[in-house]
């Protein structure tokens, strides 16, 4: 899915993040507000943080100065030019909360397209699809898997592309792979590269990846093939392709997805995202985080790529000394540029 092809960027947007804005559960909403190259956030809906500023909620000085309100109707009164409602939270259990029904109805009746990250597909529901048709709006279910006839096993055809491929992997889930991917893509563009990127999760799709599929909705046998097709598609128009990885090769729950992305993208270089203060896996505290050295070893054993650097949540100088790899925090000034320079040096390329 490439949402750039469906909207005139930057399209005025309301972001629904009720109860989760600024939290881990609202990471899709947070990402859209901070990074989207498709959606221009004009207001945010969250009853818990209404009245506060996105800068304070997200702890980011460069967060957009837009209102946070309690209801979609309030948001549309403030920003009547909005053309899209982004549902930026996927509640536990996967169902549509009853409290959101009226919110989505109001957006549709006011002429907004709906871009949904929910586990349930609104576009396949007779009520929602009928309501959308009545008001001449569209519904995009970004978690919807590819059609069966689009599924295939990997065949190595990604080897034949002319573009360079850089994959962001991590030592655990939720360590900043998507953010690192976006910041590396932007650093490459600033350096004069014709860069594109591939998303493997719903946030990346909404942020504006040139291709994207939620790979954990794809049957395992076909993950590599789906990723391969996306990389090939983006490589047709770009000289370097950044790919968002998932989870970790050492993660006992999710490593099959990680390996499928690694083999499907078959990168020239990898940047490893790492939280040095995390010793137990997020949401799997019975499992220890294996760390940089083991992850690096597995990446380089299971592919032809080299790990070019580390994207860290910690002190970059300390982590660089510890691991002997170029290390930066992409939120620091020039952090992403430092990592991209390391990629160029590793691959001995430049523009």
C-alpha positions in Angstrom: 0.0 0.0 0.0 1.3 3.4 -1.0 -1.0 6.1 0.5 0.9 8.8 -1.5 -0.9 7.6 -4.5 -4.3 8.0 -2.9 -4.0 11.5 -1.4 -2.8 15.0 -2.4 0.0 15.4 0.2 -0.1 17.0 2.7 -3.8 16.4 3.2 -5.4 18.1 6.2 -6.1 15.4 8.8 -7.7 14.7 12.2 -5.9 12.0 14.2 -7.9 9.8 16.6 -5.7 8.7 19.4 -8.3 8.4 22.2 -6.7 7.4 25.5 -3.3 6.7 24.0 -1.7 9.8 22.6 1.9 10.0 23.7 1.9 6.4 25.0 3.2 3.2 23.5 -0.3 2.2 22.5 -0.6 5.3 20.5 2.6 4.8 18.5 0.8 5.0 15.2 -0.9 8.3 16.1 2.4 9.6 17.5 4.2 8.6 14.3 1.7 10.2 12.0 1.7 13.5 14.0 5.5 13.7 14.1 6.6 12.2 10.8 3.9 11.7 8.2 4.7 12.9 4.7 1.1 12.3 3.6 -1.1 13.6 6.4 -0.9 17.1 7.8 -2.3 16.9 11.3 -4.7 19.8 12.1 -6.1 18.4 15.4 -5.8 15.4 17.6 -8.6 13.6 19.5 -7.8 12.2 22.9 -10.0 12.7 25.9 -7.1 12.1 28.4 -4.8 14.7 27.1 -7.3 17.3 25.7 -6.1 20.8 26.3 -2.4 19.9 26.5 0.1 20.6 23.7 1.6 17.9 21.5 5.0 19.2 22.5 4.4 18.5 26.2 2.6 15.2 25.5 5.2 13.7 23.2 8.2 15.4 24.8 9.3 16.7 21.4 10.1 20.3 20.8 9.4 20.0 17.1 5.9 18.5 17.5 3.3 20.4 15.6 1.4 23.1 17.5 -2.1 21.8 17.0 -5.0 21.4 19.4 -5.8 18.2 21.3 -9.5 17.9 21.9 -12.0 15.4 23.3 -14.2 14.6 20.3 -14.0 14.4 16.5 -16.8 16.9 16.2 -14.7 19.4 18.2 -11.7 18.7 15.9 -13.8 19.3 12.8 -15.2 22.5 14.1 -11.6 23.8 14.7 -10.3 22.3 11.4 -13.3 22.2 9.0 -10.8 21.8 6.1 -9.9 18.3 7.3 -10.4 15.7 4.6 -9.2 12.6 6.5 -9.7 10.9 9.9 -6.7 8.7 10.8 -7.4 6.1 13.4 -4.1 5.9 15.1 -4.8 3.4 17.9 -5.5 -0.4 17.7 -7.2 -1.3 21.0 -6.3 -4.5 22.8 -8.6 -7.3 21.6 -8.8 -5.8 18.1 -12.4 -4.7 18.2 -13.8 -1.3 17.5 -14.6 0.4 20.8 -18.3 1.4 21.2 -17.2 5.0 22.1 -15.5 5.4 18.7 -18.5 4.5 16.6 -20.1 8.0 16.8 -16.7 9.6 16.3 -16.1 7.8 13.1 -19.7 8.4 12.0 -19.3 12.1 12.5 -16.1 12.2 10.5 -17.7 10.3 7.6 -20.8 12.5 7.6 -18.5 15.6 7.5 -16.9 14.2 4.3 -13.7 12.7 5.7 -12.0 9.6 4.3 -11.0 7.1 7.0 -7.5 5.6 7.3 -7.8 2.8 9.9 -5.1 0.9 11.7 -7.7 -1.3 13.5 -7.5 -5.0 13.4 -11.0 -5.2 12.2 -11.5 -4.0 8.6 -14.1 -1.3 8.4 -14.2 -1.4 4.6 -15.5 -5.0 4.7 -18.3 -4.2 7.2 -21.6 -3.6 5.5 -22.6 -0.7 7.7 -19.4 1.2 7.4 -19.0 0.6 3.7 -22.6 1.7 3.0 -22.1 4.9 5.1 -18.9 5.7 3.3 -20.7 5.2 -0.1 -23.6 7.5 1.0 -21.1 10.3 1.8 -18.8 9.6 -1.1 -15.7 9.0 1.1 -13.2 6.2 1.1 -12.0 3.7 3.8 -8.4 2.4 3.9 -7.7 -0.6 6.1 -4.0 -0.5 6.3 -3.7 -3.8 8.1 -5.5 -5.7 5.4 -3.2 -8.4 3.9 -2.5 -8.7 0.2 -4.9 -10.6 -2.0 -4.1 -14.3 -2.3 -3.0 -13.9 -5.9 -0.3 -11.4 -4.7 1.4 -13.9 -2.4 4.5 -15.8 -3.4 7.6 -17.3 -1.9 10.9 -15.5 -2.2 12.9 -16.3 -5.3 16.0 -14.1 -5.0 14.9 -11.8 -7.8 15.7 -8.8 -5.5 19.4 -9.6 -6.3 18.8 -8.1 -9.7 17.8 -4.6 -8.7 20.2 -1.7 -9.3 19.4 0.2 -6.1 21.2 -0.3 -2.7 19.2 -1.7 0.1 19.5 -0.7 3.8 17.5 -2.6 6.4 16.9 -1.4 10.0 16.8 -4.3 12.4 16.8 -4.3 16.2 17.7 -6.2 19.4 14.0 -6.2 20.5 10.5 -5.0 19.5 9.7 -1.3 20.0 13.3 0.0 20.0 12.9 2.6 17.2 13.3 0.7 13.9 10.6 2.6 12.1 11.8 6.0 13.4 15.3 5.1 12.5 14.2 4.0 9.0 12.4 7.3 8.4 15.3 9.4 9.7 17.9 7.5 7.6 15.6 8.0 4.5 15.5 11.7 5.2 19.2 12.0 5.8 19.8 10.2 2.5 17.5 12.7 0.7 19.3 15.6 2.3 22.6 14.1 1.1 21.4 14.2 -2.5 20.3 10.6 -2.9 17.1 9.6 -4.7 15.9 7.6 -1.7 12.7 5.6 -1.1 11.6 3.3 1.7 9.5 0.3 2.5 7.2 -0.1 5.6 6.5 -3.5 7.2 4.0 -2.1 9.8 0.9 0.0 9.8 2.6 3.1 11.2 5.1 3.2 8.4 2.4 3.0 5.8 0.5 5.9 7.4 3.7 7.9 7.7 4.2 7.7 3.9 6.3 4.8 2.9 6.7 4.3 -0.9 5.4 0.8 -0.4 4.1 -1.0 2.7 2.3 -4.1 4.0 1.8 -5.2 7.6 3.9 -8.3 7.3 2.6 -9.9 10.5 -0.7 -10.4 8.6 1.1 -12.3 5.8 1.4 -16.2 6.0 4.9 -17.0 7.0 5.9 -18.8 3.8 5.2 -15.7 1.8 6.8 -13.0 4.0 10.1 -13.0 2.0 8.3 -12.9 -1.3 6.1 -10.0 -0.3 9.0 -7.9 1.0 11.0 -8.8 -2.1 8.2 -7.4 -4.3 8.0 -4.2 -2.3 11.8 -3.6 -2.5 11.8 -4.3 -6.2 8.9 -1.9 -6.8 10.6 1.0 -4.8 13.9 0.3 -6.5 12.5 1.0 -9.9 12.3 4.7 -9.1 15.0 5.1 -6.4 18.7 4.6 -6.1 18.6 3.5 -2.4 15.8 1.8 -0.6 15.5 1.8 3.2 13.4 -1.1 4.7 11.8 -1.1 8.1 12.5 -4.3 10.0 10.4 -6.1 12.6 11.2 -7.5 16.0 14.6 -9.3 16.4 16.3 -12.4 15.1 16.8 -13.5 18.7 13.2 -13.0 19.7 11.6 -16.4 20.3 8.1 -15.1 19.6 8.6 -13.0 16.4 11.9 -14.0 14.8 10.2 -15.8 11.9 8.9 -12.4 10.7 12.4 -10.8 11.2 14.1 -13.5 9.2 11.5 -13.2 6.4 12.1 -9.4 6.1 15.9 -10.0 6.2 15.8 -12.6 3.4 13.2 -10.8 1.4 15.0 -7.5 1.4 18.5 -9.1 1.2 20.2 -5.8 2.2 23.6 -4.4 1.5 23.8 -2.9 4.9 22.0 -3.0 8.2 21.5 -0.5 11.0 20.7 -2.0 14.4 18.3 -0.2 16.7 19.1 -0.9 20.4 18.0 0.2 23.9 21.0 -0.3 26.1 18.9 -0.1 29.3 16.6 -2.9 28.3 17.5 -6.3 29.8 14.2 -8.0 29.4 12.1 -8.1 26.2 9.1 -5.8 25.9 5.9 -7.7 26.9 8.0 -10.9 27.2 9.9 -10.3 30.5 10.7 -14.0 30.9 13.0 -13.6 27.9 16.3 -11.7 28.1 17.5 -9.3 25.4 20.5 -11.0 23.9 22.3 -7.8 22.9 24.2 -6.2 20.0 27.0 -8.7 19.5 24.7 -11.8 19.1 22.3 -9.9 16.9 25.1 -8.6 14.7 26.6 -12.1 14.4 23.3 -13.6 13.3 22.5 -10.8 10.8 25.9 -11.2 9.1 25.7 -15.0 9.2 22.2 -15.2 7.7 22.8 -12.6 5.0 25.5 -10.9 2.9 25.0 -7.6 4.7 27.3 -5.8 7.2 26.0 -4.0 10.3 27.1 -0.4 9.5 26.0 1.2 12.8 23.8 1.3 15.9 20.8 3.6 16.4 20.7 3.9 20.2 18.4 5.2 22.9 21.4 5.8 25.1 24.6 7.8 25.2 26.0 7.3 21.7 29.6 7.8 22.7 29.4 5.2 25.5 27.7 2.7 23.2 30.1 3.3 20.4 33.1 2.5 22.7 31.3 -0.5 24.0 30.5 -2.1 20.7 33.1 -0.7 18.3 30.4 0.5 15.8 29.4 3.9 14.7 26.6 4.8 17.1 24.1 7.7 17.1 20.7 8.7 18.5 18.5 9.8 15.6 16.8 12.3 17.8 20.1 14.1 18.3 21.1 16.8 15.9 23.0 15.2 13.1 22.4 11.7 14.6 20.8 10.3 11.4 23.4 12.0 9.3 26.2 10.3 11.3 24.6 6.9 10.7 24.0 7.5 7.0 27.7 8.5 6.6 28.6 5.2 8.2 26.4 3.4 5.7 28.1 5.2 2.8 31.5 4.4 4.2 30.6 0.7 4.7 29.3 0.4 1.2 32.0 2.8 -0.2 29.4 4.8 -2.1 28.3 8.4 -2.3 26.7 11.0 -4.6 
